[in-house]
Amino acid sequence: MGNDPSSSESAGTAVWYFVGATFLFAGSTFLGSADDGGASPFGIIAGIAGAVVLVAGLWVFSREWKGKRK
């Protein structure tokens, strides 16, 4: 009813990348504290994964933005 399925499929995909990056960054905070006060390998990996997902989300967002402007 008034919704174009082709436009709604790609709309909002980048948002999920940003949500995932947020959870990874928050997880790196929780996983990142070791008992000796240093950084945990799991926290470092989660932080790097969050940065990768964030960059991927920015790339998807730019593709979505260019697609809507055409």
KAVENWO-V258496 format. One record per pair of residues at least 24 apart in sequence whose C-alpha atoms are under 7 Angstrom apart, sorted by the first residue. I is the first residue (numbers start at 1). J is the second residue. Records with the same first field share a line. If there is no record, write none. Layout:
# KAVENWO-V258496
I=J  J
This chain:
# KAVENWO-V258496
14=57  60  61
17=53  54  57
18=54  57
21=50  51  53  54
24=49  50
25=50
